[in-house]
Amino acid sequence: MQIVLISGLSGSGKSIALKVLEDVGYYAVDNLPATLLPELVAELRDTGHVRVAIAVDVRSGASLLALPQQVEHLRALASDLRVIFLDARDDTLIARFSETRRRHPLASEDVSLAEAIQNERGALASIAELGHRIDTSELQANTLRAWIKDFLAIEATEGLTLMFQSFGFKYGIPLDADLVFDVRCLPNPHYDLYLRPFTGKDQPVIEFLDSFPEVGRMCEDIRRFVATWLPSYARDNRSYLTVAIGCTGGQHRSVYIAEWLGRHFSDTLRVLVRHRSAARRIVDHGADVAGQ
């Protein structure tokens, strides 16, 4: 079982750190009283959870004093315990609270924001030394996400879903596409009356397209491009990357290539394959028949 404890000053990026871990499959818990840590971890271990991320900070109140002792106790329960403490300069924290208009958890009518930050530093002083400390003063949100992943040795593409979507240019380019490839230059089964009713998922069309070397080269070129640049898109902290493959009607060539790509990436990533225009052509064809 791997446990990641996240603590730090309010406004330093704890919610960003917790969310990035949740996105890659950690069971995430925010604002847990430190005294409840052993019970929570025991329950999650018994229910089969192997990766857990827990945020504990000054919102826990007096129970925060128990955190150093609880950390030692957790080391006996988990094979891998990491502690991340996020910090930032006072001026940075003040600017962030001013920009977001959030209220500091220790601020009140009698306590200014600057005083609240100083009080929080004092309350967290013993916790700051428990683990890996990250100063987020100069970090953008995406950079912090990348640093968290690097610290935990999380693959850049972990948590990302890769979608291959076929479409027909005659119906328009999908608005949700991140990458668009035009395969209209390839041989078109539409001009074979026998093949015309089929789609790129049917064996006769597959055999037809397999017989052309340029189809294989196109598939491999797209696969290589996506594989080369996928880590860069993943480092941009995307949850989905949609690759749209377009032919004229979205029935044969684009469907075939989307299916081919889906098979080639499915061993290492979460992959979805969708055929946008093929379904529409069926509906349109049905309407045409009904109108005859």
Secondary structure as the mmCIF struct_conf table of DSSP 4:
data_model
#
loop_
_struct_conf.conf_type_id
_struct_conf.id
_struct_conf.beg_label_comp_id
_struct_conf.beg_label_asym_id
_struct_conf.beg_label_seq_id
_struct_conf.end_label_comp_id
_struct_conf.end_label_asym_id
_struct_conf.end_label_seq_id
STRN STRN1 GLN A 2 GLY A 8
TURN_TY1_P TURN_TY1_P1 SER A 10 GLY A 11
BEND BEND1 SER A 12 GLY A 13
HELX_RH_AL_P HELX_RH_AL_P1 LYS A 14 ASP A 23
TURN_TY1_P TURN_TY1_P2 VAL A 24 GLY A 25
STRN STRN2 TYR A 27 VAL A 29
BEND BEND2 ASN A 31 ASN A 31
HELX_RH_3T_P HELX_RH_3T_P1 ALA A 34 LEU A 36
HELX_RH_AL_P HELX_RH_AL_P2 LEU A 37 ASP A 46
TURN_TY1_P TURN_TY1_P3 THR A 47 GLY A 48
STRN STRN3 ARG A 51 ALA A 55
HELX_RH_3T_P HELX_RH_3T_P2 VAL A 58 ALA A 66
HELX_RH_AL_P HELX_RH_AL_P3 LEU A 67 ARG A 75
TURN_TY1_P TURN_TY1_P4 ALA A 76 LEU A 77
BEND BEND3 SER A 79 SER A 79
STRN STRN4 ASP A 80 ASP A 87
HELX_RH_AL_P HELX_RH_AL_P4 ASP A 90 THR A 100
TURN_TY1_P TURN_TY1_P5 ARG A 101 ARG A 101
HELX_LH_PP_P HELX_LH_PP_P1 ARG A 102 HIS A 104
TURN_TY1_P TURN_TY1_P6 PRO A 105 LEU A 106
BEND BEND4 GLU A 109 VAL A 111
HELX_RH_AL_P HELX_RH_AL_P5 LEU A 113 LEU A 124
TURN_TY1_P TURN_TY1_P7 ALA A 125 GLU A 129
BEND BEND5 LEU A 130 GLY A 131
STRN STRN5 HIS A 132 ASP A 135
TURN_TY1_P TURN_TY1_P8 SER A 137 GLU A 138
HELX_RH_AL_P HELX_RH_AL_P6 ALA A 141 PHE A 151
TURN_TY1_P TURN_TY1_P9 LEU A 152 ALA A 153
TURN_TY1_P TURN_TY1_P10 ALA A 156 GLY A 159
STRN STRN6 THR A 161 GLY A 168
HELX_RH_3T_P HELX_RH_3T_P3 PHE A 169 TYR A 171
TURN_TY1_P TURN_TY1_P11 LEU A 175 ASP A 176
BEND BEND6 ASP A 178 ASP A 178
STRN STRN7 LEU A 179 ASP A 182
TURN_TY1_P TURN_TY1_P12 ARG A 184 CYS A 185
BEND BEND7 LEU A 186 LEU A 186
HELX_RH_3T_P HELX_RH_3T_P4 PRO A 189 TYR A 191
BEND BEND8 ASP A 192 ASP A 192
TURN_TY1_P TURN_TY1_P13 LEU A 193 PRO A 197
BEND BEND9 PHE A 198 PHE A 198
TURN_TY1_P TURN_TY1_P14 GLY A 200 LYS A 201
BEND BEND10 ASP A 202 ASP A 202
HELX_RH_AL_P HELX_RH_AL_P7 GLN A 203 ASP A 210
TURN_TY1_P TURN_TY1_P15 SER A 211 SER A 211
HELX_RH_AL_P HELX_RH_AL_P8 PRO A 213 ARG A 235
TURN_TY1_P TURN_TY1_P16 ASP A 236 ASN A 237
BEND BEND11 SER A 239 SER A 239
STRN STRN8 TYR A 240 CYS A 247
BEND BEND12 THR A 248 HIS A 252
HELX_RH_AL_P HELX_RH_AL_P9 ARG A 253 PHE A 265
TURN_TY1_P TURN_TY1_P17 SER A 266 THR A 268
BEND BEND13 LEU A 269 LEU A 269
STRN STRN9 ARG A 270 HIS A 275
HELX_RH_AL_P HELX_RH_AL_P10 ARG A 276 GLY A 291
#
